[in-house]
Amino acid sequence: MLPKFITDFFNFKTLVILLIITTLIIYYPSLTHPFFQDDFLLLHLSQANSLTDLLHFLKPIANFPYRPLATHFFYWFLQSLFGLNYVAFHLVTLSLHFINTFLVFRLALYFTKHRHLSLFGAYIFSISATHYMTLFWIATAYFLKGTTFFLAAFLTYLAFPTSRRRRLYFASLVLFLFGLLTLEVLLLFPLLLLLYHLLLEPLPPLKLLKTLFPFFLLSVIFLLIRLVFSTKPDLPDYQFVFSLQALSTLRWYLLRSFSLPEGIKFISSKYLHLVLAAAAFLPLLFSRLTAPSSLPKLPRQLSFSILWYLLGALPFFFLPHHLSIYYLEISTVGFVLLLLFWLQPNLKNTLVSTLIIIVLPLFFLANFASVRAMQQSHWVSRRGQLAGTIIRQLESQCRFTAGTAPINFTLSVPKNLSDEARIVTSDFRAVTLYCHQP
């Protein structure tokens, strides 16, 4: 048990407030990160003036990812409410992040039945540097939305057997359907349900088949839609490589999960990040050695969490030329569950419980340093800054007269950045959006 002075100070409400504050400290700069690159394309594609236009959002587009809820409908809805106010867009995505954090807490509570340990898991998830791109770049927030549906569908499915209310089962199916319309990784969701039953909650074969068949059927239908009508971009970076190189890619993602920033090789403070990550995680990894114990379900719980991690980013382990931390959004949940399952058997040991409290600030420092390092060096920040410069020019130079195009407009960027300016404005679609040029 924890010493009384610690339990008195770190009560549940205090820890909730700590989670919110530390998350905001790390990620508040994302609120002022402007639209850029794919944002302008999606803002352009999500223009709708009628119900027919909205229904067209559901139509697959060749060589364009089929994520109508996360892209077309999301941008249309927020653009209708807030116009081109990217701060409002970021407030919505940050709110989604907190919703996901709450869902992670509920999931951890379901498995561990321990409120403080579950909140510790939610804290690890919430401040993780793996959310850098999904919170700083609105266009990648489809992984946030997909994670919301993934977790909501899974939690609703878990509630079905205990309540025996069939509407929860159908609610899980509907949430899964919405998830498929948001993020293609949810095609693997039925496999997670299968693993859950095989490892943790066995069902008779016929009942298992009857229960999971609708989920697999929806996955197959959406997979066929994507293969026939909405193929992946025909670009070298998006070519799958099925080889042992996937192990190297997996190692890259694992290091990101341990709070190391993307592009650490090119960061001058890389040794500081290594020390902070080691200080935060190694005590927890070795905590079992101080108070070894065993539970009958522990190997299966650890296996389930590891397989969740692998399944959550499985397709991307075979994309060695397109490494990106936003692919870890769902996998991070498996990473959190792995840590919690690892720690739970020894929570009654005072040393282990106190150790969890001690590493809280170390987790914060490791992820704070990683996010700030990426703000300084990552291409998302660089292009966001350039887009911000261009947006300010557009807002100041565009002059309107009724029903006509803007006059006296010039775009001033350094010559060596002209190509990048074309990229960050999505072939100058930003001009059309901000200046309403025909």
C-alpha positions as CSV (number, residue, x, y, z in Angstrom):
1,M,0.0,0.0,0.0
2,L,1.1,3.6,-0.6
3,P,2.1,5.7,2.4
4,K,-0.8,7.7,3.8
5,F,0.7,11.1,3.1
6,I,1.0,10.1,-0.6
7,T,-2.6,8.8,-0.8
8,D,-3.8,12.0,0.9
9,F,-2.0,14.3,-1.5
10,F,-2.4,12.3,-4.7
11,N,-6.2,11.6,-4.4
12,F,-8.2,10.8,-7.5
13,K,-9.4,14.3,-8.2
14,T,-5.9,15.7,-7.9
15,L,-4.6,13.2,-10.4
16,V,-7.4,14.0,-12.9
17,I,-6.5,17.7,-12.6
18,L,-2.8,16.8,-13.0
19,L,-3.6,14.8,-16.1
20,I,-5.5,17.7,-17.7
21,I,-2.9,20.3,-16.8
22,T,0.1,18.3,-18.0
23,T,-1.6,17.4,-21.3
24,L,-2.4,21.1,-21.9
25,I,1.1,22.2,-21.0
26,I,2.6,19.8,-23.6
27,Y,0.0,20.3,-26.4
28,Y,-1.3,23.9,-26.0
29,P,1.0,25.1,-28.8
30,S,-1.0,22.9,-31.2
31,L,-3.9,25.3,-30.9
32,T,-2.1,28.0,-33.0
33,H,-0.7,25.6,-35.6
34,P,-2.3,26.7,-38.9
35,F,-3.9,24.8,-41.8
36,F,-1.3,23.5,-44.3
37,Q,-0.9,21.0,-47.1
38,D,-3.7,18.3,-46.9
39,D,-5.9,20.6,-44.8
40,F,-6.4,22.9,-47.8
41,L,-7.2,20.0,-50.1
42,L,-9.8,18.7,-47.6
43,L,-11.3,22.1,-47.0
44,H,-11.6,22.4,-50.8
45,L,-13.2,19.0,-51.3
46,S,-15.6,19.4,-48.4
47,Q,-17.5,22.3,-50.0
48,A,-21.3,21.5,-50.0
49,N,-24.4,23.6,-50.7
50,S,-27.1,21.0,-50.7
51,L,-28.1,17.6,-49.4
52,T,-27.0,16.0,-52.7
53,D,-23.5,17.5,-52.2
54,L,-23.4,15.9,-48.8
55,L,-24.4,12.5,-50.0
56,H,-21.6,12.7,-52.7
57,F,-19.2,12.7,-49.8
58,L,-19.9,9.0,-49.4
59,K,-18.9,8.3,-52.9
60,P,-15.4,6.8,-53.2
61,I,-12.8,8.8,-55.1
62,A,-10.1,6.9,-57.1
63,N,-6.6,7.1,-55.5
64,F,-8.0,8.9,-52.5
65,P,-8.4,7.4,-49.1
66,Y,-12.0,6.5,-48.3
67,R,-12.5,8.2,-44.9
68,P,-15.7,10.3,-45.5
69,L,-16.6,10.8,-41.9
70,A,-13.1,11.9,-40.9
71,T,-12.4,14.0,-43.9
72,H,-15.3,15.4,-46.0
73,F,-18.0,15.5,-43.3
74,F,-15.6,16.6,-40.5
75,Y,-14.2,19.5,-42.5
76,W,-17.6,20.5,-43.9
77,F,-19.2,20.5,-40.5
78,L,-16.5,22.5,-38.8
79,Q,-16.0,24.8,-41.7
80,S,-19.8,25.5,-41.6
81,L,-19.5,26.4,-37.9
82,F,-16.2,28.2,-37.7
83,G,-15.1,29.1,-41.3
84,L,-11.4,29.0,-41.6
85,N,-10.7,29.4,-37.9
86,Y,-8.0,26.7,-37.4
87,V,-7.9,27.4,-33.6
88,A,-11.5,26.1,-33.4
89,F,-10.6,23.0,-35.4
90,H,-7.7,22.3,-33.0
91,L,-10.0,22.8,-30.0
92,V,-12.2,20.1,-31.4
93,T,-9.3,17.7,-32.0
94,L,-7.9,18.4,-28.6
95,S,-11.4,17.6,-27.1
96,L,-11.4,14.4,-29.1
97,H,-8.0,13.6,-27.5
98,F,-9.5,14.0,-24.0
99,I,-12.4,11.9,-25.0
100,N,-10.0,9.1,-26.1
101,T,-8.1,9.5,-22.8
102,F,-11.4,9.0,-20.9
103,L,-12.2,5.9,-23.0
104,V,-8.7,4.6,-22.2
105,F,-9.4,5.1,-18.6
106,R,-12.7,3.2,-18.9
107,L,-11.0,0.4,-20.7
108,A,-8.2,0.1,-18.2
109,L,-10.7,0.1,-15.4
110,Y,-12.6,-2.7,-17.0
111,F,-9.5,-4.9,-17.1
112,T,-7.7,-3.9,-13.9
113,K,-10.7,-2.9,-11.6
114,H,-8.3,-0.3,-10.1
115,R,-9.2,3.4,-10.4
116,H,-5.8,4.9,-9.6
117,L,-3.9,2.4,-11.8
118,S,-6.4,3.1,-14.6
119,L,-5.9,6.8,-14.3
120,F,-2.1,6.3,-14.4
121,G,-2.6,4.5,-17.7
122,A,-4.8,7.3,-19.0
123,Y,-2.1,9.8,-18.0
124,I,0.6,7.8,-19.9
125,F,-1.7,7.8,-22.9
126,S,-2.7,11.5,-22.7
127,I,0.8,13.0,-22.5
128,S,2.4,10.6,-24.9
129,A,4.5,12.3,-27.6
130,T,3.0,9.9,-30.2
131,H,0.1,12.3,-30.4
132,Y,2.3,15.1,-31.8
133,M,1.2,14.9,-35.4
134,T,-2.5,14.1,-34.7
135,L,-2.8,17.2,-32.5
136,F,-0.6,19.6,-34.5
137,W,-1.7,18.7,-38.0
138,I,-5.5,18.7,-38.3
139,A,-5.4,16.5,-41.5
140,T,-4.0,13.6,-39.5
141,A,-6.6,13.8,-36.8
142,Y,-8.6,11.1,-38.6
143,F,-6.5,8.7,-36.5
144,L,-7.9,10.5,-33.4
145,K,-11.5,10.0,-34.7
146,G,-10.8,6.4,-35.7
147,T,-9.4,5.7,-32.2
148,T,-12.6,7.2,-30.7
149,F,-14.8,4.8,-32.6
150,F,-12.4,1.9,-32.1
151,L,-12.5,2.3,-28.3
152,A,-16.2,3.2,-28.1
153,A,-17.1,0.1,-30.2
154,F,-14.8,-2.2,-28.1
155,L,-16.1,-0.9,-24.7
156,T,-19.7,-1.2,-25.9
157,Y,-19.0,-4.7,-27.1
158,L,-17.5,-5.6,-23.6
159,A,-20.7,-4.3,-21.9
160,F,-22.9,-6.6,-23.9
161,P,-22.2,-10.0,-22.3
162,T,-22.8,-8.7,-18.7
163,S,-26.0,-6.7,-19.5
164,R,-27.4,-9.1,-22.1
165,R,-28.9,-6.1,-23.8
166,R,-28.8,-6.7,-27.5
167,R,-29.0,-3.0,-28.2
168,L,-25.4,-2.7,-26.9
169,Y,-24.3,-5.3,-29.4
170,F,-26.0,-3.4,-32.2
171,A,-24.6,-0.1,-30.9
172,S,-21.1,-1.7,-31.1
173,L,-21.8,-2.7,-34.7
174,V,-22.9,0.8,-35.6
175,L,-19.9,2.4,-33.9
176,F,-17.7,-0.1,-35.8
177,L,-19.4,1.0,-39.1
178,F,-18.8,4.6,-38.3
179,G,-15.2,3.7,-37.6
180,L,-14.8,2.0,-41.0
181,L,-16.0,5.3,-42.5
182,T,-13.3,7.1,-40.5
183,L,-10.1,5.0,-40.5
184,E,-9.1,1.9,-42.5
185,V,-7.3,0.4,-39.5
186,L,-10.7,-0.6,-38.1
187,L,-10.8,-3.3,-40.7
188,L,-8.7,-5.2,-38.2
189,F,-11.1,-4.6,-35.3
190,P,-12.9,-8.0,-35.6
191,L,-9.5,-9.7,-35.2
192,L,-9.0,-7.9,-31.9
193,L,-12.5,-9.1,-30.8
194,L,-11.4,-12.6,-31.8
195,L,-8.1,-12.3,-29.8
196,Y,-10.0,-11.1,-26.8
197,H,-12.2,-14.2,-26.8
198,L,-9.4,-16.6,-27.5
199,L,-7.1,-15.2,-24.8
200,L,-9.3,-13.7,-22.1
201,E,-13.0,-14.5,-22.4
202,P,-13.5,-17.9,-24.3
203,L,-16.8,-18.6,-26.0
204,P,-18.1,-21.8,-27.5
205,P,-17.1,-22.0,-31.1
206,L,-20.6,-21.7,-32.6
207,K,-21.5,-18.8,-30.3
208,L,-18.2,-17.1,-31.1
209,L,-18.9,-17.5,-34.9
210,K,-22.4,-16.1,-34.5
211,T,-21.2,-13.2,-32.4
212,L,-18.3,-12.1,-34.6
213,F,-19.6,-12.9,-38.1
214,P,-21.4,-9.5,-38.6
215,F,-18.1,-7.6,-37.7
216,F,-16.1,-9.7,-40.1
217,L,-18.7,-9.3,-42.8
218,L,-18.6,-5.5,-42.6
219,S,-14.8,-5.6,-42.7
220,V,-14.8,-7.7,-45.9
221,I,-17.4,-5.4,-47.6
222,F,-15.4,-2.3,-46.8
223,L,-12.1,-3.9,-47.8
224,L,-13.7,-4.8,-51.2
225,I,-14.9,-1.2,-51.5
226,R,-11.4,0.1,-50.9
227,L,-9.7,-2.3,-53.2
228,V,-12.1,-1.7,-56.1
229,F,-13.1,2.0,-55.8
230,S,-10.6,3.7,-53.5
231,T,-7.0,2.4,-54.0
232,K,-4.1,3.8,-52.1
233,P,-1.9,6.5,-53.6
234,D,0.4,5.2,-56.3
235,L,3.5,6.8,-54.7
236,P,6.9,5.1,-53.8
237,D,6.5,6.1,-50.1
238,Y,3.2,4.1,-49.9
239,Q,4.5,0.9,-51.4
240,F,4.2,-2.1,-49.0
241,V,7.4,-4.1,-48.5
242,F,6.9,-7.6,-47.1
243,S,10.3,-8.5,-45.8
244,L,12.3,-8.7,-42.6
245,Q,12.7,-5.0,-42.9
246,A,9.4,-4.9,-41.0
247,L,11.4,-5.8,-37.9
248,S,13.4,-2.6,-38.3
249,T,10.3,-0.6,-38.8
250,L,8.7,-2.2,-35.7
251,R,11.8,-1.2,-33.7
252,W,11.4,2.4,-34.9
253,Y,7.8,2.5,-33.7
254,L,8.7,0.9,-30.4
255,L,11.3,3.6,-29.7
256,R,8.6,6.3,-30.4
257,S,6.3,4.5,-27.9
258,F,9.0,5.0,-25.3
259,S,8.7,8.8,-25.7
260,L,11.7,9.3,-28.1
261,P,10.9,12.0,-30.7
262,E,10.7,11.4,-34.4
263,G,13.9,12.4,-36.0
264,I,16.0,11.9,-32.9
265,K,19.2,11.3,-34.9
266,F,19.1,14.8,-36.1
267,I,18.3,16.4,-32.7
268,S,21.2,17.9,-30.8
269,S,19.7,16.9,-27.4
270,K,19.2,13.3,-28.4
271,Y,21.1,12.0,-25.4
272,L,18.9,14.0,-23.0
273,H,15.9,12.3,-24.6
274,L,17.4,8.9,-24.2
275,V,18.2,9.6,-20.5
276,L,14.6,10.9,-19.8
277,A,13.0,7.9,-21.5
278,A,15.2,5.5,-19.6
279,A,14.5,7.2,-16.3
280,A,10.7,7.1,-16.9
281,F,10.3,3.5,-18.2
282,L,13.2,1.4,-16.8
283,P,12.0,1.6,-13.2
284,L,8.6,0.3,-14.2
285,L,10.0,-2.4,-16.4
286,F,12.2,-3.7,-13.5
287,S,9.6,-3.2,-10.8
288,R,8.5,-6.9,-11.1
289,L,11.9,-8.0,-10.0
290,T,11.5,-6.2,-6.7
291,A,8.3,-8.1,-5.9
292,P,7.8,-11.0,-8.2
293,S,4.4,-12.5,-8.3
294,S,2.3,-14.5,-10.7
295,L,-1.4,-14.6,-11.7
296,P,-3.0,-17.3,-13.8
297,K,-4.3,-14.7,-16.4
298,L,-1.2,-12.6,-16.5
299,P,0.6,-14.3,-19.5
300,R,-2.7,-14.0,-21.5
301,Q,-3.2,-10.4,-20.5
302,L,0.3,-9.5,-21.6
303,S,-0.1,-11.4,-24.9
304,F,-3.4,-9.6,-25.5
305,S,-1.9,-6.2,-25.0
306,I,1.1,-7.0,-27.1
307,L,-1.1,-8.2,-29.9
308,W,-3.3,-5.1,-29.6
309,Y,-0.1,-3.0,-30.1
310,L,0.9,-5.0,-33.1
311,L,-2.6,-5.1,-34.6
312,G,-3.2,-1.3,-34.1
313,A,-0.4,-0.4,-36.6
314,L,0.0,-3.7,-38.5
315,P,-0.2,-2.3,-42.0
316,F,2.3,0.4,-41.3
317,F,5.1,-2.0,-40.2
318,F,5.3,-2.8,-43.9
319,L,5.6,0.8,-45.0
320,P,9.3,1.4,-44.3
321,H,9.5,4.5,-46.5
322,H,6.6,6.3,-44.7
323,L,7.4,6.2,-41.0
324,S,5.1,8.4,-39.0
325,I,4.2,8.5,-35.3
326,Y,0.5,9.2,-35.9
327,Y,0.2,5.6,-37.0
328,L,0.6,4.7,-33.3
329,E,-2.6,6.2,-32.1
330,I,-4.5,2.9,-31.6
331,S,-1.3,0.9,-30.7
332,T,-0.6,3.3,-27.8
333,V,-3.6,1.9,-26.1
334,G,-2.1,-1.6,-26.3
335,F,1.2,-0.2,-25.0
336,V,-0.6,1.4,-22.0
337,L,-2.5,-1.9,-21.2
338,L,0.8,-3.8,-21.4
339,L,2.3,-1.5,-18.7
340,L,-0.7,-1.8,-16.5
341,F,-0.9,-5.6,-16.7
342,W,2.8,-5.6,-15.9
343,L,2.4,-3.5,-12.8
344,Q,-0.9,-4.6,-11.4
345,P,0.2,-7.8,-9.6
346,N,2.5,-5.9,-7.3
347,L,0.5,-2.8,-6.5
348,K,0.2,-3.8,-2.9
349,N,4.0,-3.6,-2.6
350,T,4.8,-0.2,-1.2
351,L,8.0,0.2,-3.2
352,V,6.2,-0.5,-6.5
353,S,3.3,1.8,-5.7
354,T,5.6,4.6,-4.6
355,L,7.6,4.1,-7.8
356,I,4.6,4.8,-9.9
357,I,4.1,8.2,-8.2
358,I,7.8,9.0,-8.6
359,V,7.9,8.4,-12.3
360,L,4.9,10.7,-13.0
361,P,7.1,13.8,-13.4
362,L,9.6,11.8,-15.4
363,F,7.0,10.7,-17.9
364,F,6.0,14.4,-18.2
365,L,9.6,15.6,-18.7
366,A,10.3,12.9,-21.3
367,N,7.2,13.6,-23.4
368,F,7.4,17.4,-22.9
369,A,11.0,17.4,-24.2
370,S,10.1,15.2,-27.2
371,V,7.2,17.3,-28.3
372,R,9.2,20.6,-27.9
373,A,12.1,19.0,-29.9
374,M,9.7,18.0,-32.7
375,Q,8.3,21.6,-32.7
376,Q,11.8,22.8,-33.4
377,S,12.9,20.2,-36.0
378,H,9.9,18.3,-37.5
379,W,8.8,19.1,-41.0
380,V,5.2,19.5,-39.8
381,S,6.3,22.5,-37.7
382,R,8.5,23.9,-40.5
383,R,5.7,23.7,-43.1
384,G,3.1,24.9,-40.6
385,Q,5.2,28.0,-40.0
386,L,5.5,28.6,-43.7
387,A,1.8,28.2,-44.1
388,G,1.2,30.6,-41.3
389,T,3.3,33.2,-43.1
390,I,1.3,32.7,-46.3
391,I,-2.1,32.8,-44.6
392,R,-1.2,36.1,-43.0
393,Q,-0.3,37.5,-46.4
394,L,-3.5,36.2,-47.9
395,E,-5.6,37.7,-45.1
396,S,-3.8,41.1,-45.3
397,Q,-3.5,41.4,-49.1
398,C,-6.9,40.0,-50.3
399,R,-9.2,43.0,-50.9
400,F,-12.8,42.3,-52.0
401,T,-15.4,44.1,-54.0
402,A,-18.9,42.6,-54.3
403,G,-18.8,39.5,-56.5
404,T,-15.3,40.0,-57.8
405,A,-11.9,38.4,-57.2
406,P,-9.3,40.0,-54.9
407,I,-7.1,42.7,-56.3
408,N,-3.4,43.6,-55.9
409,F,-2.6,40.1,-54.6
410,T,1.0,38.9,-54.6
411,L,2.6,36.0,-52.7
412,S,6.0,36.8,-51.2
413,V,8.1,33.8,-50.1
414,P,11.9,33.3,-50.5
415,K,12.8,31.8,-53.8
416,N,14.3,28.7,-52.3
417,L,10.9,28.0,-50.6
418,S,8.7,28.5,-53.7
419,D,8.3,24.7,-54.3
420,E,7.5,24.2,-50.6
421,A,5.0,27.0,-50.7
422,R,3.2,25.2,-53.5
423,I,3.1,22.0,-51.3
424,V,2.0,23.7,-48.1
425,T,-0.8,25.5,-49.9
426,S,-1.9,22.3,-51.7
427,D,-1.2,23.7,-55.1
428,F,-2.3,27.2,-54.0
429,R,-5.8,26.0,-53.0
430,A,-5.3,28.2,-50.0
431,V,-5.5,31.2,-52.2
432,T,-8.9,30.1,-53.4
433,L,-10.2,29.4,-49.9
434,Y,-9.0,32.6,-48.3
435,C,-9.5,35.0,-51.2
436,H,-12.6,33.3,-52.7
437,Q,-11.1,33.5,-56.2
438,P,-13.1,31.8,-58.9
